[in-house]
């Protein structure tokens, strides 16, 4: 029976917290005192209930704030309901609706899981050091103090924190008062704005910072461990100018006096938008200009822009309940691209958006076990399962489509109105639609309802001929088995985005006469969220336009991705897509090459045929030859940004297809390097992965020593990819064995597992190892957002129906609400991948054999 979420906010609505916390770093013990003022609502009762998880409330007092004076009400019993994450304060007399002040003293433990209050470890000058930091989203504030831990329960906070004297101590707001008592600081911070509990945060420990100010005088600081402070300039400069940009775009001043960005050595997610106290993985904030790759620099800018968006969209205005998480995350995902496009137009980030966000959203939303963007939460454990591709990437893709539908000015002005109307409050999705409708005068609710309230997206079948065009739409399901079980008659208002055709196609099928010239391609610039299957003559025409350079990069990308993905799902055949790809020999755009490389990689992985892999190598060598000669190994002064991104893709494909000159150069560079930093940052991954693929135990030892000696999170991840890429079973086993040791940070454990599954020589060993160490993962990171993806890491590399029974047997034995959707998605992955292999393997083998 499905467990429903109990909303404690319905019975008690906090207004203000006075919180005194003493998290002792040495004993890993927390003691604290909290005073909560708020309104009791609902029916009279003889108790008040708060959230807690792992805490023990040792004393409690309730005061009724009456107009005639305060009345103390005795607490007769304190009950901890740990399975419900609650503490109930019982009284002998009836508590009627009205204002109350509740005081509780409590204690608990600092745990090693990367949520609640937790430690973060690093080395400095030969000594191990420990930071204490927090991660309260989605519902982990209750692990730090009793509270109403729901996004709607907004309140102000006065925090006093006890921490080691002489070290940095940071929270959401500036320090109001600090005194030294013995060996500790007692620091009181200024009152926060009205905000949700998940946004409260603090960090203390040995940290340094660099500082700047925005045009309006807001203090911006980037904090890091002592050895990394020198690498804060890039992030500090971007964060400062990004705050200025958002103030102008939203037409609302940043609401706080300061904004701190903190790089933590141990952090489960990419970053967290705590108001004024934003925490990051080091990978997303620590940038060494000489040794960070261009994708890493872009990633850092993207994450900073994402989290700074939240300071308005998410923090200032917050979703009422997790059903509308997408309002936070989908919008911040999209908005970060708008900011980067403003500052770095030569990065062409909207082209990258379609590859990195939209295409990923398509993949997961084409499963029957997806969920609507706006999703009902039935169990507390489900909250973290919606921090996923649908909320972020599909949410961002839906916003992208809406932006094009409304136009730049109406979209911006509608957002301004929405944020001003609902500042410091909570909203539902409909409040955003109302604001955008009011400003744009367009039917936003009607247009967006189908896209966010129902799962999936449409497959548009288009038959384009001179003088007429006919269309039909159906839900796109990647798994043919699901099409047998599930053929709903849903429709979407599909933006055709082509001259001479209606703006929207919202029927099951229709035919139109076209007086103007036949449109070449639908969904211009891939602004809308659907896939298209064209009639054969039109697809051939599109291929010709690609070959002649008559389509934009986004349209070239869209034609090819639609052809391959519809083939994988069985709506078309793969050889048609492969023949289409032959028109891309002159392709020079990095984003389009990401689609080419991704599809070649999926064929190699999922067809799982060694002869086919060998037969593909001459084809790939021929395909990359033009760009390999053009780009070479060395970056050219002033070269286009996309050439910098494309070079490692082309070299990687050339290396994987055993191009002799490329392999020789890789061996030379590896043998002559003295340290990882001697390799160009953008080419390290290709060089080290290729060396590992062809290496031995000595190579493994060398790479492991480099990994353990590095303090760079970027370098360690590159080496993780290499160390999990060996062929030899004993080396694969050694790499997996590192995961549970101190050589691998728990935040990186999932990378090791995912990369090892991606090694065709290691997938079966990884499967057995994962099963044998499952309890370690549960104990170490069972509450992390990434843990719910474990079933997918295994499923996405198997295309053999015989594996499905093993997969089901294991995950059925360990399934939880947090894993359930991922487990079911994994079943679909295995089913559709197996169906694709069974249907097209021989056709694909014949194609590449004929190309040799």
N, C-alpha and C positions, 0 to 999 in steps of 0.2 A: 504493500500500500504506500502510495506516495506521501511523503511527509511535507506538510505545508510550513512555510516560513511564518513564525509568530512575529508580528510587528510591535515591538515594545513601545515605539513612538506613539502608538495609538492610546497608550495608557499613561505615559509620562513624557513631557516635552521639555527637555532641558533648555535653559537660557544662558547659563554661565557656569563655568567650572573654575574652581580654584584648586590647582593640583600641585602637590609637593611630592617629588619623586627622588628616591635615593637608589639608583641602580649601582650596586657595588661590583666593580669590575673584577676584583680578586675572588670574592666568594660566589660570584654569579648569582647573587640574591637581590631581590627588589623589595624595598619597603616604601610605603607611601601613604598619603592622606589626601582625600579628595572631598571637596565641598561642592555639591551640585545644587543650583537653584533652578527651579523649573515649575511647570504647571502639570498637576495631575489632571488627567482627562478621563472621559468615559464614565463607567458606573462606579459608585462608591464601592470600596473594597477594604480589606484589612491587610493589605500588603502593597509594597512598591517593588518592582522588579527591574534589575539592571543586567546588562551583559557583563560577563567575565569569562575568561578561559584560562585555567591554570592558576588562578589567584585564590587566596584565602582571605576573606573579609573577617578581620578579627574583632572589630567593634563597629557599631553603627548608631546613628542618632537621626531622628526625623523631627523637623521643626515646621509647624504650620505657620505660615506668614500671614497673620490675620490683621485686618485694619485696626483692631483693638490692641494688637501687640502679638509678639511671637509666642506660640504655645508649643512646649516640648512634648513629643509623643514617644512613649517608650517603645523600643524595639524588643519584642519578646522572644523572637527566634530568627536566626540567620540560617537560611537553607541554601546550600550550593547545589545546583542542578547542573552537573558538569556535562552531561550528554546534550543538554539544551544550551550550554554556554550561558547560564543564568545564575544570579544570586538574588534570592527573594528575602526581603526584609518584612517580617510579619509583625503586626501590632495587635494589641488587645482591643483597641477602639477603631471604629470605622473611619476611613480616610475619604473625605468628600472632595470633589473637584475643587481646585484652587491652587494657590502657589505654596510650594514647600521648599525647604532647604534640607538636603540630606548630606550628612557627613559620614564617611567611612574611612577607617584605617585598614590597610591590607598588606599582604606580602605575596611574593611569588618568586619564580626563577627566571633567570636569563638563559634562554635555550640556544642551541647551535643552529636550529632551523633559521633560515634567512627571512624571518618575519617576526612581528612583534618587536620586542627589544632583543637585539642579538649582537654578538661580537664579530669584529672584522679584523683579520690578522695580516701583518706585514713585517718585513725585515728592515731594520735600519741600523747601520753601523755595526752589523754582526749580531744584533739582539732582536729577538722577536717582540713585537709590540702589538697592542690590541686597542682597537677603537670600539666604542659602543655606539650603535646607531639603531634606527627604527625603520620599520616598513609596516605601515598600518593598513594599506589597501589590500584586499577589499574589506575584511572584517577582523583585523588583528589589533586594533586599538584596545579591545577588551582583554588582550593578553598583558597590557601595561597598566590599566586602571579600570575600575568599574565605570560603566558609562552606558548611554544609549547609542549603540554602535551601528547606526543606520545613516545613510546619506541625508535623509530628510531632517534628521535631528541636529540641525545647525545650532551652534552656540558660540559664545566667545570663551576664550581660555586665558587664564593667568597661570603660567607655569613657573614653578621654582624647581631648580634642578641641582642636585648634589653631584659633584664630579671632582676628579683629581686636580689639585691646584697646579697652576703653571701650564695647563694644556688648553687648547681651544675648546670652547663650548658654544654650540650654535643651535638655534631653534628658529621658529617661523618669524619672529619679530626681533627687533634690536634689544640688547641688554638694558634693563631699567636700573638694576642694582646688582652689584657683585661684591661679596665679602669673603675673606679667607678665614676659615675656622679649622685650626689644626692643619691637616694635609689636604683639605678639601676646599674647593670653591662652593659657595652657595649663591647661585645665580638666579635672579628673578628677571623674567622677560616682560616686555610691554604686552598689554592686552592684545590678543589677536582680533582680526575681523570676525564677523559671524561666519562660521564655516563648519563643515562636517568633520567628524572625529577622524576619518581616514586621512585627513590632510595635516593633522598635528604631527610634528616630527622634531627630533633632536639628534645631535651627533656630538660626541666629545672624544678627545684623544690628541695625539701628537700630529697636528695638522698645520700646514702653512697655507698662505693664500697670496694671490695677486688681486689688485683692486682697480676699479675704474668707476666712472660716473656717467649716467645717461645725460642727454641734453637737459633734462628737467631736474637733474641732481640726485636721482636714485643711485644709491651705492650698490655696485655689483661686485661681488667677490667670487673667485674660483678657488676652492680649497682642494688640497691634495696632501698625500703623505710627503714627508720632507724631500725625498729623492725625486718626486714628480712635480713639485711646485714650479720648477723651471719650465715645464711643458704646458703651462696654463695660458700662455699669451693668445694662442689661436682661439681657444674657446671663450676667453674673456672678451676679446675684441668682438667676436660674432654675437655673443649673448647681449652685450651692451647695445650694439646697433639694432639687434632684433627687438629688444624691448622698445626702443624708440619707434621702430616700424609698426609694432602692434598698437602702441598708444595712438599713433596717427590713423591706422586702419580701423580700429574699433572706436576711435574718438572718445576713449575713456582712459584717464590716467591710470598707470599701474597703481594699485591700491595701497601698497606698502612702502615704507621708507627705504627698504633694502631688499636685495635679491641675492641669495647665496646659492652657488652651485657646487656640490661636493662630490669628489671622486672617491668611491669606496672600493677597497681591494676585494671585498666580498659583497656581492649584490645579486639577487636572483633574477631580476628583470633587467631591461635596458636602462630605465630611469624611472623616477617617481616624482610627480609634480607637487609635492608638499608645498604649501603656499609660502614663498619666500625662503624655503629651505629645501631646494631640489636636490635629490640624491641620484647618483649615476654609477654605473659600472665604470671602471677606469677606462675601458675601451671607448666609451662614449664621450669622454671629456679630456683625457690626457693625450695631447697631440704633440709629438716631436717633429718639428718641421723637416728635419733631415731624414727621419727614419719612419715616418708614418706614410702609408700608401695613400694615393688619392681617394680611393673608395672609403678608407677609414676617415679621412678628413671630411668627406661629404657626409658620411654616416654621423659623425659627431655634430656637424652643423644641423643635420636633419633632426637628431634627437633633441638638441638644445631648442630648436624652433618648435618641436612638438610639445615639449614640457612648458615652454614659455607661453604657447597658445593656451594651455590649461589654466594659466594664472587668471585668465578671463573666462574662457569657455570650459567650465568644469569646477573651478574654484569660486569665482565671483558668482556665476550661475551654475547650479549643480542639478543633475538629474534627481528626481524625487526618489526613485528606486532603481535597482540594478537592471530592471527591464529596459531602461533607456541608457544603459552604459554606452551604447553607440553614439549618443549625443556628445559625450566626452571624447571618446577615442576615435570614432570615424571622422569627426570634424577636425580634431588635432592632427590626425594623419594627413588629411587633405591640406590643412592650413600650413603645415610645415613646408609643403611644396610651393605654395604661393609665396612664402617668405624667401625661400632659396631662389626662386625664379626672379624675385625682385633684386636680390643682391648679386646673383651669379647667372645672368641670362645666358652666358656662353655654356653653362652646364646643361641646358635643354632638359630641365628636370621633369617637364610634363611628359616628354617621351619616356623617361625612366619611370615615371609614375605608372604608365600603362604596363610596363614590363614587371616592375617590382610589386605593385599593389594590385592593379586590376587583374592581371593574369593569375596571381596567387588566389585572389578572391574567386575567380571563375572555377579554379580547380576544386576548392572545397565546397563551393555552393552548387556544384554539379552532382553532389552526392545526395542521395535520398535522406541520409542522416545528417543533414545540415540543420540550420534553424533560421527563423526569420531574423532580420536585423533587430527588430523589436521583439524580445523574447521573454516569455513568462518564466520566472524562477520559482521552482517548487520545493527546493531543498537548499539549505545553506551551503552545502558542498558544491552546488551547481554554480554558485556565484563566480568562482574562479574559472569555470569551464567556458564562460562567455567572454573572457579576455582572449579572444581568438581571432582568426582570420576574418570571420564574418563581421564582428564588431568593429575591427580596425580597418582591414583592407576593403571589404565590401561596403562598409559604412562610408569610407572615404570615396569609394567609386560612386556611390549613390549621391554624395555631395557634389562630386565632380560633374555628374550628369545634371544635377539641379542647377549648378553654377552656369552651365552652358544654356540651359533652358530659360533661366531668368535674365542672364546678361550680367556683366561685371558690376555695374553701378547699382542695379536693383538688389542684387545679392548682398553687396557690401552694406548698403543702407538698411536693408532688412535685418542684417546681423546687428548693426548698431542699435536699431530700435529694440530688438529682442534683449540685448545685454543691458541696456539702460532700463528697460521696463521691469526686468527681473533681477536686478543686482542684489546680491546677498540673499537670494531666495532659491527655491527649488522649482523645477519645471518638468513637464512631460513633453514628449515630441510634438504634440499638437500645438504647444505654445510657440515653438519655432515656426511651424507652418503658418500659424495665425499672423505672426510678425512679418514673414516673407510675403504672404498674401496681401496684407495691408499696404505694404510698400510697393510691391510689384504689380498689383492688380491682376495677377494670374492665379489660376486654380491649383495652388501648390498642393493642398491636401489631396485633391482628386488625383493629381499626377503622381504623387509620391506614395500613396497608400499601398498600391500593389507591390512596389519595390521594397517596402520595409515591413509590411504586415504579413507577407507570405514568403515562404522559403523559395530558393531557386531563382532561375532567370530564363528568359525565352531563347529558343532556337528559332531563328527566322529563316524559313525556306524561301529563297528569292529566285524567281524565273524572269529574267530580264531579256526582253527582245525589242526590236525596233517598233516603237509605237505603243507598246503596252508592257505592263509589269504586273505580275501576280505574286502574292505573298500568302504564306500561312505561318502560324506560330504555334509552338508547343513548348512545354518545359524541357530544358536540356538536362538529360540524365546520363552521366558518364558510364554508368553500369548497366549493360543490357539486361541483366537479371532484374534490376529494379524497374525497368520499363515494362517488363512482363507483369510485375506486381502493382505498379503504380503509374497510372496514366491520367492524372487529374486534368480537368478541362480549364485550367487557369489561363488567363491572358494578362498581358501587361500593356500599358501605353508605350509603344516602342518608338523612340525618335528615329526616323529614317535618315535624317541628316543628308539629304540628297536633293539636288535641284529638280524641279518638275514633279515632285511627289508630295503627298500630304506631310505635315510636320510630324504627326503621330499616327501610328497604325495600331489600333486597339481592338481589332476584330480577330476571330480565329483564322479567317481567310478572306481575301478580297482581290479584285483585279482592277487596275487603273489604266486608262489611256494616257499616253504621254505625248504631248505636242512638241515639247522641246527635245533637244538632243538627249539620247539615252545616258543616264548617269553611270559612270564607270564603277563606282563603289559606294555602298551604303555605309552609314555610321562614320561619317567623315571625321578623321583624326581620332577615332576610337573614343569619342566622348561619352557614348551610351553603353549600358551594361547588357550586352547580348552578343550572341554568336550568330554567324550567317553561313548558310550553305547555298552556294550559287549553282545555277545550271551549268553544264559542262562548257558550253560555248562562251559564257560570260567569265568563267574562271580562266579559261584559256586566254581571253582578252585581257584580263587583269594581269596574268603572267607576262604577257607581251608588254604591258605598260610598265611593269616592274623592270623588265630587261632594258627598256628604252629610257629608264630614269624619269618616268612621267608621274610617279606617285610619290607622295611625301614619305619620310621615314615612318611616321605613325601609321599611315595607310599600308605601306609595305609590310610592316610588322603585323597589322591586323589581318591582312589577307592570309599570310602564312600561318599565323597562330590559329585562326579559325579553321583552316584546311587541316592542320595536324590534329587539333583537338576533336573535331568532328569525326576524323578518321579513327582516332583512338576509341571513341565511343561507338563506332560502328554505323554512324550516319553516312559515312563516305569510306573510301578505301585509302590505305596508307600510300600505295604507289602513286595515286593521284597527287597527294601532298608532296611526295618526293620528286615527282616530275615538275611540280610547280617550283620547288626549291632550286631546280637547275637554272631558273631565271635570275638567281641571286648571286651569280659568280662575281659580279662587279660590286657587290654590296660593301659599303664602307662605313656603315653606321653601327656603333657599338650596341645600341639597344636592339636593333634587328638581329645582329649576330648573337645576342643573348637568346633569342628565340631559336635561331638555327642550332646553336650549340646545345641548348636544352633539349631539343627534340632528337638530335643525334645521340645525346646521352641517354635519353629515355629508351631509345631503340636498343642501344647496347646493353643497358641494364635489364630491361624487361623481356627482351627476346632471349637473353641469357644463352647465347649460342656462340661458341668459340670460333667456328668457321665464319659465321657472319661477322664477328668482330674483325677478323683478319681481312675479309672481303671489303669491309667498310674503309679500311685504312687508305688504299689508293684513291678512293673517291674523296675522302676528306683532305688528303694532301693536295689534290687537284683543286678542291673548293677553296682552300685557304691560300693558294699559291700567290695570287695577285696581292692580297693584303699583307702576306708575309714579306714579300719583296718590298712593298711600299713602306711598311712600318719599320722593319728591321728590329734590332734589339735596343737601340738607344733612342731616348726621347729627344725630339728636335726642339730647338728654341722656338717658342711661340706656337707650337703645334696645337691644333684644335683639341679641346678638352676630351671629346669622344675618341680621339686617336689614342690618348693616354689610357683611357678605359679599355679600348679595343685590343691594344697590344698584348696583354696577358691572355686574353681570350684566344687570339689567333695562335700565339705561341703554345698555349695549352692544348689546343686541338692538334697542332703540328706535332707536339711531343707525344700525345696519346696515339697518333697514327704513325709513330716511329719514323718521322722525317730525319734522316741521318744527320744533316748539318745542325739541326736544332738539338738533337741529343748530344752531339759532340760539344756544342757550346755550353749546354747545361752541365755536362761533366767537367768541362774546363773551369767554369765559374765556381762550381762546388769545390773542386780540388784546390783552387787557389784562394778560396776565402779563408780568413782566419777567425772570423766571427760572423754571426748572422747579419749584422749591420753592414758588412761589406757587399751584400747583395742589394740591388736596387729594390726599394720597398714595394713597388708595383709588380715586381717579377719574382719575389721570394716564394710565393705560394707555388707557382709553376715549377720553379727550379727544385725546391725541396720535395714536393710531391712526386715529381718524376724520379728524383734520386731514390726516394723510398721505394717506389714501385719496382725499381730495378736493383735495389740494394740488398745487403746481407746483414748479419748480426753486428758487424763492425759499424756499418752505417747507422743501424738502430742505436747503438751505444753513443755514437757521436751526436746524433739528433737529440737523444734523451738528455745528454749532458748540456747541450745548448738550451733545451727547454727548461731544465731545472735551474740553470744559471741566469736566465733572463728575468728581468723585473717588468718587462713590457707585456701587457695583456694581449696586445695585437700579435707580437712575436710568438707568444706561447700558444695562441690559437692556430697560427700558421703551422707551428711544429706539431701541434695535436693532430692536424689534418695529415701531416706527413707520417707521424708515428703510427697512425691507425691504417696506413695504406700499404703495408708490406704484404707480400704473397705468402711467406712462410708461416705455417700454423703456429709454430713456437713463438714467433715474433708477434703475431696477432694476439696470442694468449698473454704475452708479456705486456703488451700495450693495454689490454683490458684490465690486467692485474693492477695497473697503476691507478685506476679510477678510485679505488677505495683507500688509497694511501695519501699521505700528506703532499705528495708530488703533484696532485691534481686538486685544485680548489673545488669545493662542492658546487659552486656556481657554474663550473665548466664541465661537470660530469656528463651532462646531457650531450654536449658537443662530442665527447669521446665515444659515447654510445651511438649517436647518429652517424658520425663519420665512419665508425667501424661497421655498422650495418651497410653503409654505402660501398664498402670494399667487397667486391664479389667473392673474393677468396675468404672473407671473414664473416659473411652474414650468418652462416649456420653456427659457427663458433660463438658469435656474438649473441645469437638467440639462446643458446644453452647457457652461456655465462650470465645473461640478463636474468633468466629464470632462477638460476642458482643464487643470485645476489639481490633478488627482488626485495627481501625484507630490509636490506641495507638501504635501498632507495626509499622505501616507505619511511624508515626511521630518520633518514638524513634529509630528504627533501619532499616528503609526502604532502606537505602543504604548499609547496612552490607551484606557481602557475605552469612551469615547464613540465612538471611531473605528469600532468594529464595528457601530454602528447606522446608518452612512451609507446602506447600501442601503434601509433602512426609510424614511428621510426622503424619498427619492425615490418609493418605491413607494406609500406610503400616500395620495398625492394623485392617483393616476392610476386612471381607470376605463375605459380604452380598450384593448382587446386589441391594437390596432396598436402600442401602446407596448411591449408585452411583449417583442417581438423585439429592440427596441433595448436594453431593460433587460438581457436575457439576454446579448446580444452583448458589452456593455461589461463587466458584472460577471464573466462567464466569463473575460474576458481579464485581470482583476486579482484573481481570487479567491484567498483564502488560508484556512487553517483558522480564523483569527480572524474572517473575514467570511462563511464558508460558510453557517452557519445563518441569519444575517440575510439573506443573498442569497436563500436558498430561501424564507424567510418573505416576502420581498418579492414573489416570484413569486406566492405565495398571495394576498397582499393585492391585487395587480393582478387576479388571476383572480376572486376573490369580489366585488370592487368592480365589475368589468365585468359579472359575472353579475347582480348586484343592479340595476345600471343598465338592462341589457337587459331584465330581467324586469319591473321596476316603474316605469320612468320615465313611461310614458304614464298609468299609474294614478295616480301621484303628481301629474302635471301636471293631470289631470282633477279630482283632489280640490281642489287649491288654486285652480284656475280657478273652481270652483263656489263657493268660499268668499269670493270677492271681493265 
